[in-house]
């Protein structure tokens, strides 16, 4: 496997905020605590005090969550290690996409693995556990119910409502039957699990258990009990709304657009088949689209008795995660990095340490056939980020067949007719109009010939252009990065070591785009 790197800024595929962050632009420094470099983690660990009693709750809950799952030795060791004061987590999170969804789901977890490994090497007296935070409470089913394999999209239909992690796996067998071949891990997980959360844990453990990745499901009464104080503060003071509003104004003043908007109360009410917003109206707390209404005293008592029914939204989910885990860094994509920059004030308001915010690794994966096509065309991986018209022009240069221009001939023709027009003016002015008409016809004829000549050039190189178009679509399906469309199975089917190659290639603290090329 050949590995190379490209500066994110050179690709043109990442936001200004992400590029500015990686370049440590001073404008962004107020919005994060520590830049993610290995040397910073000694200070981050000093700041991250995590009570022993909470560690015990976490470990016991993880043991409970893994009941019924064949737990790899590395995962069990990491769960046990979390009871120790010197153990910390490196966390990424994502929705429960069926069949792992787009590749960036995989890239997130691999980045967590490689970051934990790098820190383990730098700080051998501590233990660093890679964690996948399962977004089981999310209710946007349309975002997780489909995936694309070999260019075909498969969609799961379900009539259930509420938190997707609680959905039964009914109906996924139809997708399994429709796939071009059998995939044992997914078949076992979806066939022998009662919920999507359970199935996803089995899949992630099957793929990443050897690397010690621990899955955490926040939809848990025991873990939610650790969040009671924050939920109470949110209900009575709307602390997150006030903090994020100030931060959004500060981001906008620096020229950055906020990624997520906030509500006055950033909590949902969660129950079977239900996840609806909690709002405050007329001195009462109401659950939208339900008859549920509480006084302040009633909802606070309900929170004490049933903390599992209070679900943080996108604004408070990071806070909940950091209250539950002894976490040092959160790994996310560009959009996640942007919205984490809105949250530092919230962490300060709730007096919770703000983790290092790390951009996950992004990558272009060149299969052997695609690598050969790229080499044959004479193009580089970086050049493939260009738009298609520019790429075609570049290919024409390489083929010594640039687009033909008859501009010089056009200018000579205009000069000649100008001279004829001046001659006509001196001999018979009535002929000037006729000369002008002939000049226009000649110019149009030259323009038509230019088009025909260029069409002939294009036809001559049609094979090369078609190869270029096909390669562009392979590397940027539907015009976006591979990782946003392609599924793990598109690559692992032909390369069983695909994930291991990613683990070997990714440099989480290198802050560069990775290109992997099969030999």
NUNUKE-228599 format. One record per residue (C-alpha): x negated, y negated, z negated; residue in one letter; residue number from 1. Coordinates in Angstrom, 3 decimals. Layout:
REM residues N
          x          y          z   r     k
          X          Y          Z   A   NUM
...
This chain:
REM residues 519
          x          y          z   r     k
      0.000      0.000      0.000   X     1
     -1.449     -3.353      1.059   X     2
     -0.519     -6.233     -1.247   X     3
     -0.898     -9.954     -0.625   X     4
      0.593    -13.120     -2.104   X     5
      2.041    -16.386     -0.810   X     6
      2.594    -19.621     -2.705   X     7
      6.304    -20.057     -3.382   X     8
      6.132    -23.626     -2.078   X     9
      4.768    -22.423      1.283   X    10
      7.780    -20.201      1.960   X    11
     10.380    -22.970      1.927   X    12
     12.782    -20.421      0.437   X    13
     12.842    -21.687     -3.146   X    14
     14.393    -24.730     -4.775   X    15
     12.543    -27.914     -5.621   X    16
     13.118    -27.231     -9.312   X    17
     11.443    -23.818     -9.117   X    18
      8.478    -25.173     -7.157   X    19
      8.115    -28.129     -9.510   X    20
      8.238    -25.810    -12.510   X    21
      5.524    -23.530    -11.170   X    22
      3.446    -26.622    -10.430   X    23
      4.056    -27.819    -14.001   X    24
      5.564    -31.106    -12.888   X    25
      5.694    -33.433    -15.905   X    26
      9.338    -34.317    -15.182   X    27
     10.423    -30.812    -16.230   X    28
      8.364    -30.438    -19.389   X    29
     11.116    -31.759    -21.725   X    30
     13.390    -28.912    -20.598   X    31
     11.322    -25.929    -21.714   X    32
      9.226    -24.975    -24.733   X    33
      6.302    -22.997    -23.314   X    34
      5.058    -22.413    -19.774   X    35
      4.853    -18.634    -19.166   X    36
      1.136    -17.870    -19.208   X    37
     -0.447    -15.092    -21.221   X    38
     -2.390    -17.439    -23.502   X    39
      0.834    -19.188    -24.593   X    40
      2.274    -16.069    -26.182   X    41
      0.168    -16.251    -29.330   X    42
      2.013    -19.475    -30.179   X    43
      5.367    -18.076    -29.049   X    44
      4.944    -15.079    -31.357   X    45
      4.141    -17.367    -34.273   X    46
      7.395    -19.243    -33.690   X    47
      9.485    -16.090    -33.264   X    48
     10.311    -14.945    -36.778   X    49
     12.861    -12.135    -36.772   X    50
     14.315    -10.796    -40.043   X    51
     13.689     -7.154    -40.896   X    52
     17.378     -6.639    -41.684   X    53
     18.330     -7.715    -38.160   X    54
     15.727     -5.388    -36.705   X    55
     17.366     -2.537    -38.559   X    56
     20.796     -3.476    -37.188   X    57
     19.366     -3.645    -33.663   X    58
     17.581     -0.299    -33.874   X    59
     20.591      1.504    -35.354   X    60
     22.853      0.041    -32.699   X    61
     20.496      1.044    -29.902   X    62
     20.351      4.577    -31.277   X    63
     24.136      4.620    -31.230   X    64
     24.316      3.240    -27.680   X    65
     21.926      5.904    -26.398   X    66
     23.948      8.799    -27.831   X    67
     24.850     11.185    -25.034   X    68
     21.989      9.952    -22.847   X    69
     18.849     11.945    -22.204   X    70
     16.375      9.490    -23.684   X    71
     12.833      9.525    -22.272   X    72
     10.012      9.584    -24.792   X    73
      8.824      6.098    -23.802   X    74
     12.292      4.608    -24.392   X    75
     12.690      6.301    -27.766   X    76
      9.251      5.104    -28.821   X    77
     10.120      1.531    -27.901   X    78
     13.452      1.648    -29.745   X    79
     11.692      2.919    -32.853   X    80
      8.950      0.304    -32.489   X    81
     11.517     -2.508    -32.638   X    82
     11.941     -1.827    -36.349   X    83
      8.375     -3.070    -36.874   X    84
      7.470     -6.712    -37.477   X    85
      4.839     -6.771    -34.735   X    86
      7.250     -5.621    -31.996   X    87
      8.798     -8.093    -29.527   X    88
     10.945     -7.878    -26.416   X    89
     10.502     -9.218    -22.892   X    90
     13.998     -9.452    -21.499   X    91
     15.773     -9.687    -18.208   X    92
     19.517     -9.447    -17.667   X    93
     21.917     -8.816    -14.852   X    94
     25.429     -7.773    -13.953   X    95
     26.367     -4.110    -13.648   X    96
     26.121     -3.918     -9.868   X    97
     27.152     -0.517     -8.560   X    98
     24.249      1.537     -7.188   X    99
     21.996     -1.287     -8.564   X   100
     23.274     -3.802     -6.000   X   101
     20.696     -6.038     -4.266   X   102
     16.979     -5.425     -4.652   X   103
     16.427     -8.370     -6.959   X   104
     18.107     -6.329     -9.720   X   105
     15.172     -3.940     -9.403   X   106
     12.636     -6.766     -9.113   X   107
     13.876     -8.305    -12.371   X   108
     13.337     -5.125    -14.349   X   109
      9.963     -4.429    -12.746   X   110
      8.862     -7.963    -13.672   X   111
      9.859     -7.271    -17.290   X   112
      7.841     -4.038    -17.220   X   113
      4.730     -5.655    -15.771   X   114
      4.963     -8.692    -18.059   X   115
      5.190     -6.428    -21.119   X   116
      2.181     -4.469    -19.865   X   117
      0.106     -7.607    -19.301   X   118
      0.915     -8.875    -22.792   X   119
      0.188     -5.476    -24.309   X   120
     -3.266     -5.597    -22.797   X   121
     -3.861     -9.151    -24.053   X   122
     -2.431     -8.561    -27.547   X   123
     -3.072     -4.893    -28.422   X   124
     -2.023     -5.303    -32.071   X   125
      1.571     -6.056    -31.061   X   126
      4.148     -4.015    -29.176   X   127
      6.001     -5.488    -26.185   X   128
      9.231     -3.806    -25.132   X   129
     10.781     -4.451    -21.694   X   130
     14.537     -4.926    -22.085   X   131
     17.404     -4.930    -19.611   X   132
     20.312     -6.895    -21.090   X   133
     23.450     -5.400    -19.591   X   134
     26.010     -8.044    -18.669   X   135
     28.821     -5.716    -19.679   X   136
     31.176     -8.506    -20.753   X   137
     31.165    -10.214    -17.383   X   138
     34.593    -10.205    -15.733   X   139
     33.730    -11.148    -12.149   X   140
     34.385     -7.755    -10.617   X   141
     34.017     -9.076     -7.060   X   142
     30.331     -9.730     -7.711   X   143
     29.508     -6.171     -8.788   X   144
     31.857     -3.943     -6.797   X   145
     29.835     -3.646     -3.594   X   146
     26.367     -3.004     -2.196   X   147
     24.718     -2.788      1.220   X   148
     22.865      0.326      2.334   X   149
     21.218      0.592      5.770   X   150
     23.251     -2.380      6.943   X   151
     26.631     -0.993      5.834   X   152
     28.578     -2.453      2.906   X   153
     30.329     -0.089      0.472   X   154
     33.055     -1.494     -1.803   X   155
     34.600     -0.079     -4.955   X   156
     38.278     -0.764     -5.578   X   157
     39.710     -0.907     -9.098   X   158
     42.867     -2.319    -10.636   X   159
     41.322     -2.814    -14.061   X   160
     40.857     -6.248    -15.615   X   161
     38.630     -7.783    -18.238   X   162
     35.010     -6.915    -19.030   X   163
     33.521     -4.877    -16.172   X   164
     31.403     -2.789    -18.546   X   165
     34.601     -1.240    -19.899   X   166
     35.902     -0.259    -16.447   X   167
     36.385      3.464    -15.900   X   168
     34.237      4.880    -13.103   X   169
     37.301      6.227    -11.286   X   170
     37.006      5.720     -7.539   X   171
     33.227      5.639     -7.359   X   172
     33.293      9.284     -6.260   X   173
     34.821      8.089     -2.976   X   174
     31.747      5.940     -2.334   X   175
     29.479      8.851     -3.253   X   176
     31.280     10.997     -0.676   X   177
     30.889      8.278      1.978   X   178
     27.126      7.815      1.563   X   179
     24.841      9.218      4.293   X   180
     23.229     11.625      1.836   X   181
     23.493     12.739     -1.791   X   182
     21.815     10.740     -4.535   X   183
     21.648     12.947     -7.600   X   184
     20.956     10.233    -10.185   X   185
     23.933      8.124     -9.145   X   186
     26.230     11.100     -8.703   X   187
     25.463     12.384    -12.197   X   188
     25.842      8.921    -13.754   X   189
     29.136      7.999    -12.123   X   190
     30.668     11.462    -12.371   X   191
     29.776     12.120    -16.012   X   192
     30.355      8.690    -17.555   X   193
     33.542      7.204    -18.904   X   194
     32.638      3.539    -18.305   X   195
     30.560      1.490    -15.904   X   196
     28.342      0.395    -18.819   X   197
     27.557      3.996    -19.729   X   198
     26.849      4.892    -16.104   X   199
     24.587      1.889    -15.583   X   200
     22.566      2.729    -18.689   X   201
     22.006      6.242    -17.309   X   202
     20.952      4.873    -13.916   X   203
     18.520      2.321    -15.344   X   204
     17.119      4.959    -17.702   X   205
     16.728      7.380    -14.811   X   206
     14.884      4.798    -12.729   X   207
     12.872      3.028    -15.414   X   208
     12.857      5.272    -18.496   X   209
      9.301      6.393    -17.825   X   210
      8.263      2.749    -18.254   X   211
     10.043      2.442    -21.612   X   212
     12.781      0.042    -20.488   X   213
     15.440     -0.346    -23.189   X   214
     19.016     -1.191    -22.181   X   215
     21.002     -3.404    -24.545   X   216
     24.784     -3.703    -24.380   X   217
     25.936     -6.890    -26.114   X   218
     29.562     -5.700    -26.158   X   219
     29.047     -4.326    -29.647   X   220
     30.725     -5.088    -33.000   X   221
     27.430     -4.630    -34.852   X   222
     25.519     -7.020    -32.604   X   223
     28.382     -9.516    -32.436   X   224
     28.309     -9.708    -36.218   X   225
     24.847    -11.270    -35.895   X   226
     26.465    -13.958    -33.723   X   227
     29.262    -14.954    -36.122   X   228
     27.573    -18.100    -37.451   X   229
     26.931    -19.418    -33.934   X   230
     30.463    -18.602    -32.775   X   231
     31.907    -20.409    -35.797   X   232
     29.769    -23.491    -35.089   X   233
     30.903    -23.388    -31.467   X   234
     34.586    -23.209    -32.436   X   235
     34.487    -25.983    -35.009   X   236
     31.855    -28.367    -33.642   X   237
     31.635    -27.694    -29.876   X   238
     27.876    -27.967    -30.375   X   239
     26.894    -26.438    -27.037   X   240
     29.085    -28.828    -25.042   X   241
     27.494    -31.860    -26.644   X   242
     23.955    -30.551    -26.220   X   243
     24.256    -29.419    -22.612   X   244
     26.043    -32.603    -21.568   X   245
     23.062    -34.644    -22.737   X   246
     20.649    -32.290    -20.996   X   247
     22.599    -32.387    -17.740   X   248
     22.403    -36.160    -17.714   X   249
     18.657    -35.996    -18.307   X   250
     18.177    -33.440    -15.494   X   251
     20.210    -35.533    -13.079   X   252
     18.170    -38.609    -13.996   X   253
     15.087    -36.667    -12.858   X   254
     16.738    -35.722     -9.563   X   255
     17.826    -32.165    -10.376   X   256
     21.365    -30.854    -10.020   X   257
     22.714    -28.850    -12.997   X   258
     23.262    -25.199    -12.126   X   259
     26.196    -24.510    -14.452   X   260
     28.865    -26.715    -15.982   X   261
     29.934    -26.466    -19.579   X   262
     33.276    -26.235    -21.380   X   263
     34.171    -27.777    -24.703   X   264
     34.344    -24.227    -26.089   X   265
     32.061    -21.743    -24.360   X   266
     33.668    -18.583    -25.674   X   267
     36.060    -16.053    -24.206   X   268
     38.530    -13.868    -26.072   X   269
     37.739    -10.252    -25.289   X   270
     40.033     -7.262    -25.635   X   271
     41.119     -4.277    -23.593   X   272
     41.863     -5.420    -20.026   X   273
     41.394     -9.016    -21.175   X   274
     38.677    -11.673    -21.093   X   275
     40.159    -15.161    -21.135   X   276
     38.879    -18.565    -22.190   X   277
     39.487    -19.977    -25.653   X   278
     40.614    -23.614    -25.570   X   279
     41.553    -26.131    -28.232   X   280
     44.867    -27.902    -27.729   X   281
     47.094    -29.831    -30.122   X   282
     45.041    -28.813    -33.128   X   283
     45.276    -25.105    -32.309   X   284
     43.097    -22.549    -30.555   X   285
     44.742    -20.880    -27.577   X   286
     43.695    -17.989    -25.375   X   287
     44.535    -18.946    -21.804   X   288
     47.086    -16.843    -19.910   X   289
     48.160    -15.093    -23.123   X   290
     50.571    -15.895    -25.987   X   291
     47.687    -15.865    -28.485   X   292
     47.501    -19.030    -30.610   X   293
     45.459    -19.581    -33.816   X   294
     45.018    -22.282    -36.389   X   295
     41.408    -23.060    -37.267   X   296
     41.633    -21.001    -40.453   X   297
     43.213    -18.089    -38.575   X   298
     40.646    -17.989    -35.772   X   299
     37.725    -18.198    -38.192   X   300
     39.159    -15.338    -40.233   X   301
     39.743    -13.407    -36.996   X   302
     36.103    -14.033    -36.083   X   303
     34.964    -12.557    -39.396   X   304
     37.180     -9.507    -39.018   X   305
     36.724     -8.916    -35.265   X   306
     33.534    -10.589    -33.980   X   307
     33.546     -8.215    -31.018   X   308
     36.551    -10.097    -29.624   X   309
     34.528    -13.279    -29.117   X   310
     32.505    -13.214    -25.930   X   311
     29.962    -15.912    -24.993   X   312
     30.129    -17.339    -21.494   X   313
     27.134    -18.110    -19.279   X   314
     26.192    -21.088    -21.468   X   315
     26.116    -19.199    -24.784   X   316
     25.121    -15.725    -23.586   X   317
     21.378    -16.630    -23.671   X   318
     21.771    -17.881    -27.243   X   319
     23.523    -14.661    -28.267   X   320
     20.800    -12.608    -26.623   X   321
     18.043    -14.491    -28.446   X   322
     19.837    -14.133    -31.783   X   323
     20.093    -10.370    -31.308   X   324
     16.595     -9.640    -29.977   X   325
     13.066    -10.435    -31.209   X   326
     12.521    -11.913    -27.785   X   327
      9.594    -13.906    -26.391   X   328
     10.479    -14.450    -22.730   X   329
     13.468    -14.311    -20.432   X   330
     12.943    -13.302    -16.803   X   331
     15.386    -14.556    -14.195   X   332
     15.774    -15.641    -10.607   X   333
     15.551    -19.216     -9.400   X   334
     19.162    -20.062    -10.244   X   335
     18.757    -18.596    -13.730   X   336
     15.580    -20.573    -14.373   X   337
     17.512    -23.684    -13.374   X   338
     20.351    -23.048    -15.810   X   339
     18.025    -22.050    -18.658   X   340
     16.559    -25.537    -18.304   X   341
     19.992    -26.832    -19.290   X   342
     19.965    -24.846    -22.545   X   343
     17.015    -26.019    -24.628   X   344
     19.192    -28.560    -26.469   X   345
     21.672    -25.814    -27.355   X   346
     18.927    -23.711    -28.922   X   347
     17.803    -26.723    -30.918   X   348
     21.364    -27.403    -32.093   X   349
     21.714    -23.797    -33.297   X   350
     18.140    -23.675    -34.626   X   351
     17.128    -20.667    -32.531   X   352
     13.643    -20.459    -30.934   X   353
     13.657    -21.085    -27.177   X   354
     11.864    -18.303    -25.245   X   355
      9.449    -18.717    -22.388   X   356
     11.429    -18.861    -19.150   X   357
      9.822    -16.757    -16.421   X   358
     10.623    -16.603    -12.739   X   359
     11.027    -12.978    -11.697   X   360
      8.791    -11.672     -8.950   X   361
     10.161    -12.008     -5.438   X   362
      8.859     -9.859     -2.622   X   363
      8.919     -9.002      1.055   X   364
      8.614     -5.274      1.670   X   365
      7.221     -4.242      5.039   X   366
      7.852     -0.623      5.934   X   367
      5.207      0.950      8.150   X   368
      7.259      0.444     11.374   X   369
      7.982     -3.193     10.486   X   370
      4.335     -3.813      9.573   X   371
      3.308     -2.404     12.954   X   372
      5.813     -4.632     14.749   X   373
      4.532     -7.676     12.909   X   374
      0.938     -6.843     13.806   X   375
      1.848     -6.162     17.439   X   376
      3.559     -9.544     17.712   X   377
      0.501    -11.219     16.194   X   378
      2.498    -12.928     13.442   X   379
      1.870    -13.185      9.704   X   380
      4.348    -12.559      6.842   X   381
      4.299    -16.278      6.016   X   382
      5.178    -17.204      9.603   X   383
      8.277    -14.985      9.368   X   384
      9.770    -17.504      6.921   X   385
     10.135    -19.961      9.823   X   386
     13.466    -20.502     11.549   X   387
     14.038    -18.457     14.698   X   388
     13.577    -21.276     17.299   X   389
     10.224    -22.166     15.747   X   390
      9.247    -18.500     15.596   X   391
     10.065    -18.049     19.283   X   392
      7.928    -21.043     20.139   X   393
      5.083    -19.605     18.076   X   394
      5.427    -16.243     19.812   X   395
      5.357    -17.958     23.196   X   396
      2.077    -19.613     22.168   X   397
      0.641    -16.243     21.234   X   398
      1.809    -14.802     24.554   X   399
      0.275    -17.792     26.383   X   400
      3.740    -18.510     27.686   X   401
      4.789    -21.717     25.996   X   402
      7.950    -23.417     27.083   X   403
      7.232    -25.120     30.422   X   404
      7.644    -28.870     30.714   X   405
      7.804    -30.738     34.052   X   406
      7.586    -34.063     32.301   X   407
      4.475    -35.101     34.250   X   408
      6.117    -34.203     37.551   X   409
      9.269    -36.022     36.493   X   410
      7.262    -39.126     35.755   X   411
      5.459    -38.873     39.121   X   412
      8.808    -38.476     40.878   X   413
     10.245    -41.517     39.139   X   414
      7.156    -43.529     40.126   X   415
      7.459    -42.428     43.774   X   416
     11.148    -43.319     44.003   X   417
     10.462    -46.628     42.304   X   418
      8.003    -47.434     45.059   X   419
     10.545    -46.386     47.712   X   420
     13.189    -48.515     46.015   X   421
     10.874    -51.541     46.110   X   422
     10.175    -50.875     49.805   X   423
     13.907    -50.634     50.565   X   424
     14.528    -53.862     48.692   X   425
     12.051    -55.629     50.958   X   426
     13.375    -54.090     54.197   X   427
     17.100    -53.609     53.701   X   428
     18.597    -54.219     50.203   X   429
     21.695    -52.248     51.146   X   430
     19.579    -49.073     51.042   X   431
     18.579    -49.536     47.389   X   432
     21.721    -47.770     46.158   X   433
     21.073    -44.807     48.448   X   434
     17.494    -44.545     47.200   X   435
     18.781    -44.534     43.593   X   436
     21.249    -41.763     44.383   X   437
     18.515    -39.649     45.972   X   438
     16.260    -40.314     42.982   X   439
     18.967    -39.046     40.608   X   440
     19.540    -35.937     42.738   X   441
     15.817    -35.215     42.807   X   442
     15.570    -35.659     39.035   X   443
     18.486    -33.291     38.472   X   444
     16.946    -30.749     40.845   X   445
     13.660    -30.933     38.949   X   446
     15.508    -30.491     35.646   X   447
     17.302    -27.438     37.046   X   448
     14.027    -25.975     38.266   X   449
     12.512    -26.532     34.817   X   450
     15.356    -24.571     33.229   X   451
     15.017    -21.758     35.762   X   452
     11.268    -21.526     35.255   X   453
     11.697    -21.404     31.480   X   454
     14.428    -18.807     31.835   X   455
     12.051    -16.737     33.946   X   456
      9.405    -17.030     31.219   X   457
     11.956    -16.033     28.580   X   458
     13.090    -13.036     30.642   X   459
      9.485    -12.043     31.186   X   460
      8.978    -11.901     27.421   X   461
     12.455    -10.657     26.590   X   462
     11.170     -7.459     24.969   X   463
      8.883     -9.381     22.641   X   464
     11.643    -11.817     21.704   X   465
     14.047     -8.956     20.984   X   466
     11.442     -7.305     18.793   X   467
     10.978    -10.604     16.978   X   468
     14.726    -11.036     16.454   X   469
     15.082     -7.480     15.147   X   470
     12.136     -7.910     12.783   X   471
     13.483    -11.220     11.532   X   472
     16.810     -9.560     10.748   X   473
     15.043     -6.715      8.924   X   474
     13.024     -9.080      6.749   X   475
     15.752    -11.713      6.360   X   476
     19.101     -9.906      6.698   X   477
     21.933    -12.377      7.348   X   478
     19.295    -15.112      7.161   X   479
     18.309    -14.646      3.499   X   480
     15.539    -12.843      1.645   X   481
     15.609     -9.023      1.782   X   482
     16.051     -8.876     -1.967   X   483
     19.414    -10.616     -1.787   X   484
     21.001     -8.018      0.531   X   485
     19.101     -4.733      0.763   X   486
     19.621     -1.968     -1.773   X   487
     17.002      0.117     -3.575   X   488
     18.069      3.264     -1.707   X   489
     17.231      1.645      1.641   X   490
     13.571      1.938      0.646   X   491
     13.393      4.649     -1.999   X   492
     15.008      7.196      0.307   X   493
     11.923      7.143      2.538   X   494
      9.445      6.132     -0.166   X   495
     10.108      7.931     -3.472   X   496
      7.259      5.925     -5.059   X   497
      8.855      2.583     -4.177   X   498
      9.344      1.467     -7.800   X   499
      5.839      2.591     -8.786   X   500
      4.427      0.556     -5.892   X   501
      6.306     -2.492     -7.189   X   502
      4.942     -1.930    -10.704   X   503
      1.407     -1.741     -9.319   X   504
      1.839     -4.805     -7.093   X   505
      3.737     -7.352     -9.177   X   506
      1.713     -9.952    -11.074   X   507
      4.306    -11.615    -13.338   X   508
      1.962    -14.351    -14.501   X   509
      0.563    -15.004    -11.020   X   510
      3.611    -17.071    -10.051   X   511
      3.363    -16.176     -6.360   X   512
      5.569    -14.464     -3.780   X   513
      4.481    -10.865     -3.197   X   514
      4.147     -9.112      0.165   X   515
      3.968     -5.314      0.080   X   516
      2.980     -3.564      3.285   X   517
      3.016      0.191      3.799   X   518
     -0.240      1.532      5.224   X   519
